[in-house]
Amino acid sequence: MLDGVVSIRRNNMLIKNTSISIKYKKIDNLKKNYFINEDILKEHFNEATVLPIPDEAPLEIPRIIIKSKNEHSQLNISPIAATLQIDYNDGYEKDWNKCEDYIINKMKIVFSFFNILTKNEYEYIGVVSEILLDEYLRDGAKILAHNLLKNSGESSIYDLNIRYTFVKEDKIFVNIMLQNARLFKDGIDTNCAGELSIDNQVSESIGAVIDINDRYGYNTCKDYKTDSSKLDCIIDEMTEVIDGKLNELIEKGVY
C-alpha cells in the first residue's frame, strides 16, 4: 500500500520528442512553390527529398521531407499540413528550456517559408510532447491508481491509461494522457515467451503525452482562422504544464 501522495520531481523528466503541426487550406502546386522559396530553409535544413507521389494521392500524404542540418528534426510537408518532428539528445532531453528555444527558433524559419504560401493564415496549430517521468521510478501503475483513482492497492492494476482534456480561453485544447511505462533490458526478443517477465524489467515509470492545440476554436467557431503567433500561446501553455501543472495532475488530479 502507498501512503500519502507520491510526488514526481521535474528534474527527473526525460523529454523524448516533440511534434509541431500546422494545418492550412490546400496549397496548389506545392512542389513548384517549394522550389521557388526553398532558399528560406537552406540555412537550417538539408536538401529536400521530393517524393514521387501523384497529385491525385490523398492530400494528407507528405510530398516533401526535409531533415535539419544536424538531423535532430524532420519537416514533413503535404498540400494541407506540415509537421516538424523533433527528437532530443545532447542534454536537451533533460532541459525543457533548451527544447523550447529549439522549437521557437526552428519554427521561425518554418513559418517564414509557409507564411508566403498561406499568407500567414492557418486552420489550427498543435504541439505534442512525449515525456517519461523519473525514468528510475517503479510501480507507475500503482502510483497513478493510488493518486488518481484512490486505489489503496487491494485490487491489482497491471496497466493504467488516463486521458484528460481541458479547454483554455474557448480556443485551446489541452490533452494530457498519463500511463505507466515499463522499461526492459536491451536486446530482449518480444516474440519469445517469458521475455517480458519482471526479471527483464528495468523499471516501471510514468509516461505523459501532452497535446496542446487550438482545434477547439476551429471545431466550434465558424470561419475560425489562426496565424503563426498562436504557437507562442501554445508553447507557453506547454511550459506551464511541464513546470508544474503536470505534477499537480499526477499528484492530485488537479489542473
C-alpha positions in Angstrom: 0.0 0.0 0.0 1.2 3.5 -0.8 1.0 6.1 2.0 0.2 9.7 1.1 0.7 11.3 -2.3 3.7 10.3 -4.4 5.4 13.4 -5.9 7.2 13.4 -9.3 10.3 15.5 -9.5 10.6 17.7 -12.6 14.4 17.3 -12.8 14.0 13.6 -13.5 11.9 14.2 -16.6 13.1 12.7 -19.8 11.7 14.7 -22.8 11.7 12.2 -25.6 10.3 14.1 -28.5 8.0 17.0 -29.7 5.9 17.3 -32.8 4.6 20.7 -34.1 1.8 20.5 -36.6 0.3 23.3 -38.7 -2.9 22.8 -40.7 -3.8 25.0 -43.7 -6.0 25.2 -46.7 -4.7 23.3 -49.7 -1.6 24.7 -51.3 -1.8 24.3 -55.1 1.4 23.4 -57.0 3.1 22.6 -53.7 6.3 21.3 -55.3 6.7 24.3 -57.6 6.1 26.7 -54.7 8.7 24.9 -52.6 11.4 25.2 -55.2 10.6 28.9 -55.7 11.0 29.6 -51.9 13.4 26.9 -50.8 16.3 29.3 -50.1 14.4 30.4 -46.9 15.0 27.0 -45.4 18.5 26.2 -46.7 20.5 27.7 -43.8 18.8 25.4 -41.3 17.7 22.4 -43.3 19.3 20.0 -45.7 18.3 19.5 -49.3 14.7 18.2 -49.5 13.6 14.8 -50.6 10.7 15.3 -53.0 8.7 12.1 -53.2 7.3 10.9 -56.5 3.7 11.0 -55.3 0.9 11.7 -57.9 -1.3 14.7 -57.4 -4.4 12.5 -57.0 -2.9 10.8 -53.9 -4.6 11.6 -50.6 -3.7 15.2 -49.6 -2.5 14.2 -46.1 0.4 12.2 -47.5 3.7 14.3 -47.4 5.2 15.2 -50.7 8.3 16.8 -49.3 10.6 15.6 -46.5 13.5 17.8 -45.2 15.9 17.0 -42.3 17.5 19.7 -40.3 21.3 20.3 -40.6 22.2 18.2 -37.6 19.2 15.8 -38.3 17.6 16.4 -34.9 14.4 17.3 -36.6 12.4 16.5 -39.8 9.9 18.6 -41.6 7.2 16.7 -43.5 5.1 18.8 -45.9 1.8 17.8 -47.5 -0.6 20.1 -49.5 -2.8 20.6 -46.4 -0.5 20.2 -43.4 3.1 20.3 -42.2 4.8 18.6 -39.2 8.1 19.3 -37.6 9.2 16.2 -35.7 12.0 16.7 -33.1 14.0 14.1 -31.2 16.1 15.3 -28.3 19.6 14.4 -27.2 22.9 16.1 -26.1 21.3 17.3 -22.8 18.2 18.7 -24.4 16.2 15.7 -23.2 16.6 16.8 -19.6 16.0 20.6 -20.1 12.7 21.8 -21.4 14.1 25.4 -21.7 16.5 24.2 -24.3 13.8 22.3 -26.1 11.6 25.4 -26.1 14.3 27.5 -27.6 15.0 24.9 -30.3 11.3 24.8 -31.2 10.9 28.5 -31.4 14.0 29.1 -33.5 13.2 26.3 -35.9 9.6 27.3 -36.3 10.5 30.9 -37.0 12.2 29.5 -40.1 9.4 27.2 -41.0 6.8 29.9 -40.7 8.9 32.3 -42.7 8.5 29.7 -45.5 4.9 28.8 -45.0 3.6 32.4 -44.4 4.5 33.2 -48.0 2.4 30.2 -49.2 -0.5 30.7 -46.8 -0.4 34.5 -46.2 0.0 33.6 -42.5 -3.5 32.1 -42.3 -3.9 28.6 -40.7 -6.7 26.4 -39.7 -5.1 25.3 -36.4 -1.7 24.7 -34.9 -0.7 22.0 -32.4 2.3 20.8 -30.3 2.7 17.3 -28.8 5.4 16.4 -26.4 6.1 12.9 -25.1 7.7 12.7 -21.6 8.9 10.0 -19.3 8.6 11.0 -15.7 11.5 9.8 -13.4 12.9 7.0 -15.5 14.1 5.1 -12.4 10.7 5.1 -10.8 9.0 1.8 -10.0 5.3 0.9 -9.8 4.0 3.5 -12.2 0.5 1.9 -12.5 0.2 1.6 -8.7 1.2 5.3 -8.2 -1.4 6.5 -10.8 -4.1 4.3 -9.3 -3.3 5.5 -5.8 -3.1 9.2 -6.6 -5.9 9.5 -9.2 -8.2 6.6 -8.6 -7.7 6.4 -4.8 -7.0 2.8 -5.2 -5.5 1.5 -1.9 -3.8 -1.4 -3.6 -6.2 -4.2 -2.7 -7.1 -4.7 -6.3 -4.2 -5.4 -8.6 -3.9 -2.9 -11.6 -1.4 -4.0 -14.1 -1.7 -1.2 -16.7 -3.4 2.2 -16.4 -4.1 4.8 -19.1 -5.9 8.0 -18.2 -6.7 10.9 -20.6 -7.7 14.4 -19.6 -9.0 17.1 -21.9 -9.2 20.7 -20.8 -10.3 23.8 -22.7 -8.5 27.1 -22.3 -9.8 30.5 -23.4 -12.5 28.9 -25.5 -9.9 28.2 -28.2 -7.3 25.8 -27.0 -7.5 22.0 -26.2 -5.0 20.8 -23.5 -4.9 17.0 -23.8 -2.8 15.0 -21.3 -2.5 11.3 -21.4 -0.9 9.5 -18.4 0.1 5.9 -18.4 2.6 3.5 -16.7 5.6 2.7 -18.9 7.6 -0.4 -18.4 11.3 -0.3 -19.4 13.0 -3.6 -20.3 16.6 -4.7 -20.7 18.2 -4.1 -24.1 18.2 -7.0 -26.6 15.1 -8.9 -25.4 13.0 -10.6 -28.1 9.4 -9.8 -27.5 8.4 -12.8 -29.8 9.8 -15.3 -27.3 7.8 -16.5 -24.3 8.8 -15.0 -21.0 10.9 -12.2 -22.3 8.6 -9.5 -20.8 8.9 -11.1 -17.3 9.7 -9.0 -14.2 13.3 -10.4 -14.3 13.9 -8.5 -17.6 12.1 -5.3 -16.5 14.4 -2.4 -15.5 11.8 -0.1 -14.2 8.2 0.9 -14.4 7.9 4.7 -14.9 5.0 7.1 -15.7 4.7 8.4 -19.2 2.9 11.5 -20.3 1.8 12.7 -23.8 0.9 16.4 -23.7 -1.1 17.6 -26.8 -2.0 21.3 -26.9 -3.7 22.8 -29.9 -6.2 25.4 -30.9 -8.5 23.0 -32.7 -11.3 23.7 -30.1 -11.6 27.1 -31.7 -11.6 25.6 -35.2 -14.2 23.0 -34.2 -16.6 25.4 -32.6 -16.2 28.8 -34.3 -17.4 29.3 -37.8 -14.8 30.8 -40.1 -12.1 30.3 -37.4 -8.6 31.3 -38.5 -5.3 31.4 -36.7 -1.8 32.6 -37.5 1.8 31.8 -36.6 1.6 33.9 -33.4 -0.7 31.2 -31.9 2.4 29.0 -31.5 3.7 31.3 -28.7 0.5 30.8 -26.7 0.6 27.0 -27.2 4.3 26.8 -26.2 3.6 29.0 -23.1 0.8 26.6 -22.1 3.1 23.6 -22.7 5.8 25.2 -20.4 3.2 25.7 -17.7 2.2 22.1 -17.9 5.7 20.8 -17.7 6.8 23.3 -15.0 4.0 22.4 -12.5 0.6 21.5 -13.8 1.7 18.0 -14.8 2.9 17.4 -11.3 -0.3 18.7 -9.8 -2.3 16.5 -12.1 -0.4 13.3 -11.2 -0.4 14.0 -7.5 -4.0 15.3 -7.1 -5.9 15.1 -10.3 -6.0 18.9 -10.3 -5.1 21.0 -13.4 
